[in-house]
């Protein structure tokens, strides 16, 4: 018998209360969700970057619609028995009520979590003023009240070259007070900064690895106080890197040695759905 959304949420929430840190990798479609599920992860997260690349678009505020993101997330959630949390970008609008609406739609799509970020997408003023940013998280938190949904609040300073740890901590503390369940500051790469941030916050902390900077182990992140580790679009970029290296070999050398490292067709087929189309025309 398949689990209910509440049961998936309960499992997801429990991971945030357990010992150490857990990894939530980021599939970009139903197929990669199936692969990562069967490899043994405990939860999944969507990636707007990975999805954007897969449909030939830039990962940008103007490039992806809320409907596209939620349709992709719905397909990922339907392809796995694991809890799925989504990258909901900036909530797809400035106003707090838009963020609230996005959370309601995310829950309807079968998601048990999602993140709202405080980036505006505008280079001249890249981060929302804190008062508005807090109102946006508060509205999202109110929308998910008594529903099976874990709200993550993201402070985006470091992704926009605003390397201000104190401001990032203040923002995340304010988002916690506004009702966020998980706190996230993507772009932090210094383990001491991560340790300081975790010590100053009263909610589970998510960090992203695989983007830029040094590679920090799961064990070291857990020791620093991190609870959840995601990989953003880095798995997607790794997959594209392998494809581009294969293409370069064929173009430049006229050989096909890349096939030795490719996953066997049968192995992938075994991981995919065996459902059959009812109408093939």
C-alpha positions in Angstrom: 0.0 0.0 0.0 1.4 3.4 -1.0 2.1 5.9 1.7 0.0 9.0 2.2 1.4 12.5 1.9 1.2 12.8 5.7 3.2 9.6 6.2 5.9 10.9 3.7 6.0 14.2 5.6 6.3 12.4 8.9 9.3 10.4 7.6 10.9 13.6 6.2 10.4 15.6 9.4 11.9 12.7 11.4 15.1 12.8 9.3 15.6 16.4 10.5 15.4 15.2 14.1 17.8 12.2 13.8 21.4 12.0 14.6 24.0 13.4 12.2 23.4 14.7 8.7 21.4 13.2 5.8 21.8 13.8 2.1 18.9 14.9 -0.1 20.1 14.7 -3.7 18.5 16.7 -6.5 16.9 14.8 -9.5 15.7 16.9 -12.4 13.1 14.6 -13.8 11.2 11.4 -13.1 13.9 9.2 -14.5 16.7 10.6 -12.3 14.3 10.4 -9.4 13.8 6.7 -9.9 17.5 6.1 -10.2 18.3 8.1 -7.0 15.5 6.4 -5.1 16.8 2.9 -5.9 20.3 3.9 -5.0 19.2 4.2 -1.4 18.7 7.9 -0.5 16.1 8.7 2.1 14.5 11.9 0.5 14.8 13.9 -2.7 14.8 17.6 -3.6 14.0 19.1 -7.0 16.5 21.5 -8.8 15.4 24.4 -10.9 18.8 24.5 -12.5 18.8 20.8 -13.5 15.2 21.1 -14.8 16.0 24.2 -16.8 19.0 22.6 -18.5 16.8 19.6 -19.4 14.3 21.7 -21.3 16.9 24.0 -22.9 16.4 27.0 -20.7 18.5 29.2 -18.4 18.0 28.8 -14.7 16.7 32.3 -14.1 13.7 34.1 -12.6 12.4 35.0 -16.1 13.1 31.7 -17.6 10.9 29.3 -15.6 7.2 29.6 -14.7 5.6 28.4 -11.5 3.5 26.0 -13.5 6.6 24.4 -15.2 8.4 24.0 -11.9 5.4 22.5 -10.1 4.6 20.2 -13.0 8.2 18.9 -12.9 8.0 18.5 -9.2 4.7 16.6 -9.4 6.3 14.2 -11.9 9.2 13.6 -9.6 7.0 13.1 -6.6 4.9 10.6 -8.5 8.0 8.6 -9.6 9.2 7.8 -6.1 8.0 6.6 -2.7 10.5 9.0 -1.0 9.5 12.4 0.4 10.2 15.2 -2.0 10.9 18.8 -1.2 11.0 21.4 -4.0 13.0 24.4 -5.0 10.3 27.0 -5.2 12.7 29.8 -6.1 11.4 33.2 -4.8 7.9 32.0 -4.4 7.2 33.2 -8.0 6.3 36.7 -7.0 7.2 39.6 -4.8 4.1 39.7 -2.6 3.7 37.5 0.5 0.3 36.3 -0.7 2.0 34.9 -3.9 4.4 32.9 -1.8 1.5 31.6 0.2 -0.3 30.5 -2.9 2.8 28.8 -4.2 3.1 26.7 -1.0 -0.6 25.7 -1.3 0.0 24.6 -4.9 3.1 22.8 -3.9 1.2 20.8 -1.3 -1.4 20.0 -3.9 1.3 18.7 -6.2 2.3 16.0 -3.7 5.3 17.7 -2.2 6.1 17.5 1.5 8.5 20.5 1.6 9.8 23.5 -0.3 12.1 26.4 -0.1 11.5 30.1 -0.5 14.5 32.4 -1.2 15.0 36.1 -0.5 16.7 36.9 -3.8 15.0 39.3 -6.1 16.6 38.3 -9.3 17.7 42.0 -9.9 21.4 42.7 -10.0 21.1 46.3 -8.7 19.1 45.1 -5.6 19.6 41.4 -5.4 18.2 40.7 -1.9 14.8 41.7 -0.6 14.7 44.1 2.3 14.5 42.0 5.5 11.1 43.2 6.6 9.5 42.2 3.3 11.5 38.9 3.2 10.2 38.1 6.7 6.6 38.8 5.6 7.0 36.5 2.7 8.2 33.6 4.9 5.5 34.4 7.4 2.8 34.1 4.7 4.3 30.9 3.5 4.4 29.5 7.0 0.8 30.4 7.6 -0.3 28.7 4.3 1.3 25.4 5.4 0.0 25.5 9.0 -1.4 22.1 10.0 -0.5 20.7 6.6 2.2 18.1 5.8 4.8 20.5 4.5 8.3 21.5 5.8 9.1 25.1 4.9 12.8 26.0 4.2 13.8 29.6 4.2 16.9 30.6 2.1 19.2 33.5 2.7 20.8 34.2 -0.7 23.5 36.7 0.2 26.5 34.5 -0.7 25.1 33.6 -4.1 25.0 37.3 -4.9 28.5 38.2 -3.7 27.3 39.6 -0.4 29.6 37.7 1.9 28.1 39.0 5.1 27.8 36.2 7.6 26.3 38.4 10.3 23.5 39.6 8.1 22.9 36.1 6.8 22.6 34.8 10.4 20.2 37.7 11.3 18.1 37.0 8.3 17.8 33.3 9.0 17.0 34.0 12.7 14.2 36.2 11.6 12.9 33.6 9.1 12.9 31.1 11.9 10.8 33.4 14.1 8.5 33.9 11.1 7.8 30.1 11.0 10.4 28.5 8.8 11.2 24.8 9.7 14.6 24.6 8.0 17.2 27.3 7.3 19.5 27.5 4.3 22.3 29.8 3.2 23.5 28.5 -0.2 27.0 29.5 -1.2 28.8 29.1 2.2 32.0 27.2 1.6 34.1 27.8 4.7 33.6 25.2 7.4 34.1 27.6 10.2 31.5 29.9 8.8 29.1 27.0 8.5 29.8 26.0 12.1 29.2 29.5 13.3 25.9 29.8 11.4 24.7 26.5 12.8 25.5 27.5 16.3 23.5 30.7 16.0 20.3 29.1 14.6 17.6 27.1 16.3 16.3 25.2 13.3 17.9 22.4 11.2 20.4 23.8 8.7 20.7 22.8 5.0 23.9 23.3 3.1 24.6 22.7 -0.6 27.7 20.9 -1.8 29.0 20.3 -5.3 28.8 23.9 -6.5 32.1 25.8 -6.0 34.8 25.9 -3.4 36.3 23.2 -1.3 34.7 19.8 -0.9 33.7 19.2 2.7 32.8 15.7 3.8 29.4 14.7 5.2 31.2 13.8 8.5 32.7 17.2 8.8 29.5 19.0 7.9 27.6 16.9 10.5 30.2 17.7 13.1 29.7 21.4 12.3 26.0 21.1 13.1 24.5 20.7 9.6 21.5 18.5 9.4 20.6 18.3 5.6 22.9 18.3 2.6 21.7 18.9 -0.9 23.7 19.0 -4.2 21.6 21.6 -6.2 22.2 21.3 -9.9 25.6 19.6 -9.6 24.4 16.1 -10.3 22.8 17.5 -13.5 26.0 19.3 -14.5 28.0 16.1 -13.8 25.7 14.2 -16.2 26.0 16.9 -18.8 29.8 16.8 -18.3 29.9 13.1 -19.0 27.8 13.6 -22.2 30.0 16.4 -23.4 33.2 14.4 -22.8 31.6 11.6 -24.8 30.7 13.9 -27.6 34.2 15.5 -27.7 35.7 12.0 -28.0 33.5 11.1 -31.0 34.1 14.5 -32.7 37.8 14.8 -32.0 39.1 11.2 -31.9 36.4 9.3 -33.8 36.3 6.7 -31.1 33.6 5.4 -28.8 35.5 4.4 -25.6 33.1 6.5 -23.5 30.6 3.5 -23.8 32.8 1.5 -21.4 31.7 3.8 -18.6 28.1 4.2 -19.6 25.4 2.6 -17.5 24.0 -0.6 -19.1 20.7 -0.1 -20.8 19.3 -3.1 -18.9 20.3 -1.6 -15.6 18.5 1.6 -16.3 15.5 -0.1 -17.7 15.2 -2.1 -14.5 15.0 1.1 -12.5 12.2 2.6 -14.6 8.5 2.2 -14.6 7.0 -0.8 -16.4 3.7 1.0 -17.0 2.4 0.7 -20.6 0.8 3.5 -22.7 -2.9 3.0 -23.2 -2.9 5.1 -26.3 0.2 5.3 -28.5 -1.3 7.4 -31.3 
